[in-house]
């Protein structure tokens, strides 16, 4: 992992007295990463931005570096779990109060970052997840993906005894205690669902807020139908193992 040394001075913070870091995990997102960074700067004033470049083979890292944000480069592609843990380790080391995951494909709406940050800043939750199914959004997943989303949302809801509608959403904000926890323990591939179960076991407060996500701004999803089957089996097994372990 290497780190670019440039740091940008940003406007007044969106939440007073809170240091906020926007973590953008990115793998081969040269078509969208510039636009994502620009929108985050516009809608999250005062927040710092770190792009975790997960071994991209295109110009993702160079574009981000050229825009003056911090870039952490994985030499090899390690997957979203390791990529987010790199971001959380950076947030912990630099003393941030809140870390927000905004994916590099342009689907996560930068103008709604404040909706995720506010409950954390106000002490109402340690983890806030942006749900595509709480509001009036037009998100329509494929039948196969929809089935997986419904299955895991119902499973996690039963486990944590609270209604969760979008457990696979990666658009989320974490408070400092979550940052510290995820810096030492974070699931590997497809971590979003398992991460919520781990947080529940540790007693963290989790809540959802409605968001309206966009289509990918560029590139293509790495989740194929075959990977969807693998995803469901792997995550289900990981959750079962987590539940069998002592808290």
Backbone torsions as a table, in degrees:
resi	resn	phi	psi	omega
1	UNK	NA	131.3	176.6
2	UNK	-121.4	160.1	-176.9
3	UNK	-130.9	129.2	171.2
4	UNK	-70.6	146.9	-171.0
5	UNK	-97.8	-2.2	-177.0
6	UNK	-83.2	140.1	178.8
7	UNK	-131.2	136.4	-177.2
8	UNK	-98.4	142.3	173.3
9	UNK	-87.5	122.7	-174.4
10	UNK	-109.3	167.6	-179.6
11	UNK	-65.1	-176.1	179.7
12	UNK	-57.4	146.5	-174.8
13	UNK	-66.1	150.3	178.3
14	UNK	-72.1	-27.0	176.3
15	UNK	-128.7	114.6	-177.6
16	UNK	-58.3	143.4	174.1
17	UNK	67.3	13.6	176.5
18	UNK	-124.9	128.6	175.6
19	UNK	-90.0	120.2	-173.6
20	UNK	-115.4	134.0	176.3
21	UNK	-117.9	129.1	173.2
22	UNK	-95.9	117.1	178.5
23	UNK	-98.4	120.9	179.4
24	UNK	-113.7	100.1	174.7
25	UNK	-75.6	136.0	-174.1
26	UNK	-147.0	132.6	173.1
27	UNK	-135.6	111.9	-179.6
28	UNK	52.9	55.6	-179.2
29	UNK	-116.3	37.5	-177.1
30	UNK	-62.3	-26.6	-178.4
31	UNK	-73.4	-22.4	-172.9
32	UNK	-123.9	-18.5	-169.4
33	UNK	-62.0	-37.3	179.2
34	UNK	-62.9	-43.2	178.8
35	UNK	-66.8	-37.3	178.3
36	UNK	-62.6	-46.2	179.7
37	UNK	-61.2	-43.7	-179.0
38	UNK	-62.1	-42.8	-179.2
39	UNK	-69.5	-38.1	177.2
40	UNK	-63.0	-43.3	178.0
41	UNK	-60.1	-38.5	-177.7
42	UNK	-70.2	-42.9	-170.8
43	UNK	-100.6	-8.2	177.6
44	UNK	-125.6	64.2	-176.8
45	UNK	-61.6	136.4	178.4
46	UNK	88.0	-14.9	177.8
47	UNK	-80.0	146.0	173.0
48	UNK	-88.9	156.3	-177.5
49	UNK	-124.6	131.9	171.2
50	UNK	-126.8	127.7	174.1
51	UNK	-98.6	122.1	175.5
52	UNK	-98.2	103.0	-175.6
53	UNK	-86.4	106.4	-170.6
54	UNK	-87.5	65.7	175.9
55	UNK	67.4	32.6	-179.0
56	UNK	-59.0	145.6	176.6
57	UNK	-102.1	1.6	177.0
58	UNK	-108.7	-154.3	-173.8
59	UNK	-95.7	18.1	-178.7
60	UNK	-52.1	-53.6	-177.4
61	UNK	-63.8	-41.9	-178.6
62	UNK	-65.2	-40.1	179.6
63	UNK	-64.8	-46.5	179.7
64	UNK	-62.4	-43.6	179.1
65	UNK	-62.8	-39.4	179.1
66	UNK	-65.8	-22.3	178.0
67	UNK	-88.8	1.9	171.1
68	UNK	83.6	16.3	175.8
69	UNK	-95.0	163.9	174.2
70	UNK	-68.7	134.1	177.4
71	UNK	-124.1	123.5	173.6
72	UNK	-105.6	121.1	-173.3
73	UNK	-106.5	120.3	167.3
74	UNK	-80.6	133.5	179.0
75	UNK	-66.3	-35.6	178.5
76	UNK	-122.3	161.1	175.3
77	UNK	-73.3	116.4	-175.0
78	UNK	-108.6	-11.8	-179.9
79	UNK	99.8	165.1	-173.1
80	UNK	-66.0	-33.1	-179.7
81	UNK	-63.4	-51.9	178.9
82	UNK	-64.6	-34.2	-179.7
83	UNK	-65.7	-45.7	178.5
84	UNK	-68.4	-35.6	178.3
85	UNK	-65.0	-36.1	173.8
86	UNK	-58.3	-43.9	178.4
87	UNK	-63.5	-41.3	178.8
88	UNK	-67.8	-37.7	177.1
89	UNK	-62.5	-41.3	177.7
90	UNK	-63.6	-43.8	-179.8
91	UNK	-62.0	-41.0	179.5
92	UNK	-66.9	-45.6	-177.8
93	UNK	-62.9	-33.6	-177.5
94	UNK	-94.6	3.3	171.8
95	UNK	75.4	33.0	178.6
96	UNK	-77.7	148.0	179.3
97	UNK	-86.6	-34.0	-176.8
98	UNK	-138.4	135.9	175.1
99	UNK	-121.2	132.3	-177.9
100	UNK	-118.8	127.7	175.4
101	UNK	-87.1	123.4	175.6
102	UNK	-129.8	111.9	-174.6
103	UNK	-66.6	153.0	-174.6
104	UNK	-81.4	1.5	-177.4
105	UNK	-91.6	-1.3	176.5
106	UNK	88.3	4.0	-178.3
107	UNK	-79.0	-28.0	-176.4
108	UNK	-85.7	122.9	-173.1
109	UNK	-75.8	112.1	-177.4
110	UNK	-61.8	-29.4	-179.0
111	UNK	-71.9	-7.0	178.4
112	UNK	-109.4	8.0	176.5
113	UNK	-57.3	-40.8	-178.0
114	UNK	-60.2	-31.5	179.5
115	UNK	-66.3	-30.3	176.5
116	UNK	-80.9	-37.4	-174.8
117	UNK	-71.8	-39.0	-171.3
118	UNK	-57.5	-48.0	179.9
119	UNK	-62.8	-33.3	177.4
120	UNK	-68.6	-45.7	-179.0
121	UNK	-63.0	-32.7	-179.0
122	UNK	-86.0	-0.7	177.2
123	UNK	78.7	17.6	-178.6
124	UNK	-87.1	-16.6	179.1
125	UNK	-160.9	155.4	174.3
126	UNK	-95.4	-21.4	177.1
127	UNK	-136.7	127.0	178.1
128	UNK	-121.7	126.8	-177.4
129	UNK	-110.1	132.9	175.2
130	UNK	-82.0	117.3	-176.6
131	UNK	-99.9	131.5	176.8
132	UNK	-79.9	-5.2	-171.0
133	UNK	-117.8	6.3	179.6
134	UNK	-92.8	-28.3	-175.4
135	UNK	-103.8	-148.8	-176.8
136	UNK	-107.8	28.1	-178.4
137	UNK	-67.5	167.4	-177.3
138	UNK	-109.5	22.3	180.0
139	UNK	-66.8	125.5	-179.1
140	UNK	-132.5	96.5	179.1
141	UNK	-73.7	166.8	174.6
142	UNK	-64.7	165.1	-178.7
143	UNK	-60.6	-44.0	-178.6
144	UNK	-64.3	-45.7	-179.2
145	UNK	-67.6	-38.7	178.7
146	UNK	-60.7	-40.9	179.3
147	UNK	-61.8	-42.2	178.4
148	UNK	-64.9	-41.6	179.4
149	UNK	-62.0	-45.5	-179.6
150	UNK	-64.2	-43.6	-179.1
151	UNK	-58.8	-49.8	-175.9
152	UNK	-72.5	-33.0	177.0
153	UNK	-64.0	-41.3	178.5
154	UNK	-69.1	-39.0	179.7
155	UNK	-63.7	-49.7	-179.0
156	UNK	-65.6	-38.6	177.9
157	UNK	-58.7	-41.0	179.2
158	UNK	-67.5	-37.6	-177.5
159	UNK	-69.7	-46.4	-174.5
160	UNK	-93.2	-5.0	177.3
161	UNK	61.0	34.8	172.1
162	UNK	-141.1	148.3	-179.0
163	UNK	-73.0	123.1	174.1
164	UNK	-122.1	133.0	-175.2
165	UNK	-108.3	-17.6	-173.7
166	UNK	-146.6	68.3	-175.0
167	UNK	-72.5	-15.5	179.7
168	UNK	-91.7	-2.2	179.4
169	UNK	-65.9	130.3	176.3
170	UNK	-94.9	-0.6	179.6
171	UNK	-86.9	100.6	-171.7
172	UNK	-153.8	156.7	179.4
173	UNK	-121.6	137.7	-178.0
174	UNK	-122.7	136.0	174.8
175	UNK	-78.9	178.0	-173.1
176	UNK	-62.2	-37.7	179.6
177	UNK	-65.5	-37.1	175.9
178	UNK	-68.8	-39.6	177.8
179	UNK	-57.1	-46.0	179.9
180	UNK	-63.3	-43.2	-180.0
181	UNK	-64.1	-47.6	-177.9
182	UNK	-68.6	-22.8	177.7
183	UNK	-66.9	-29.0	-179.1
184	UNK	-101.1	-24.0	-178.3
185	UNK	-147.5	116.7	177.5
186	UNK	-147.4	135.8	-178.6
187	UNK	-60.6	161.1	-177.6
188	UNK	-84.9	-113.9	-178.7
189	UNK	-64.5	142.3	176.8
190	UNK	48.9	62.7	-168.6
191	UNK	-86.5	-10.2	-166.8
192	UNK	-58.9	-46.7	-176.4
193	UNK	-68.3	-50.2	-177.6
194	UNK	-61.5	-36.0	-179.6
195	UNK	-59.0	-37.7	179.4
196	UNK	-66.6	-38.6	178.1
197	UNK	-65.2	-42.1	178.4
198	UNK	-62.6	-41.6	178.9
199	UNK	-63.6	-42.4	179.2
200	UNK	-61.2	-43.0	-179.4
201	UNK	-60.9	-30.0	-179.3
202	UNK	-90.6	0.8	175.1
203	UNK	86.1	15.1	178.1
204	UNK	-75.9	146.7	177.7
205	UNK	-86.5	128.9	-177.4
206	UNK	-120.9	138.2	174.6
207	UNK	-144.3	161.0	176.6
208	UNK	-112.8	151.7	170.7
209	UNK	-131.6	149.1	-179.1
210	UNK	-73.3	138.7	174.6
211	UNK	-138.7	160.0	175.4
212	UNK	-118.1	108.5	-177.4
213	UNK	-90.7	154.5	-179.8
214	UNK	-99.1	172.6	171.8
215	UNK	-75.0	162.9	177.5
216	UNK	-55.1	136.4	178.5
217	UNK	-80.2	-16.5	-179.8
218	UNK	-175.4	169.2	179.5
219	UNK	70.6	-164.5	179.2
220	UNK	-143.5	156.0	-178.7
221	UNK	-67.0	143.9	178.1
222	UNK	-85.8	-4.6	-176.4
223	UNK	-93.5	103.2	176.7
224	UNK	-89.6	169.4	176.9
225	UNK	-54.9	-41.8	179.2
226	UNK	-65.5	-39.8	178.2
227	UNK	-66.9	-29.1	177.7
228	UNK	-63.8	-41.5	177.9
229	UNK	-64.7	-45.5	177.7
230	UNK	-60.6	-41.9	180.0
231	UNK	-58.1	-49.4	-176.6
232	UNK	-64.1	-43.0	-179.2
233	UNK	-66.0	-44.4	-177.1
234	UNK	-66.4	-45.3	-178.1
235	UNK	-67.0	-41.0	178.9
236	UNK	-61.8	-44.1	178.4
237	UNK	-62.5	-43.2	-179.5
238	UNK	-62.5	-40.1	179.3
239	UNK	-65.9	-42.5	178.9
240	UNK	-61.5	-40.6	177.6
241	UNK	-64.6	-42.9	179.2
242	UNK	-60.1	-40.3	-177.9
243	UNK	-70.0	-28.3	180.0
244	UNK	-79.6	-19.8	178.1
245	UNK	-77.7	153.4	174.6
246	UNK	-71.9	142.2	178.8
247	UNK	-64.1	NA	NA
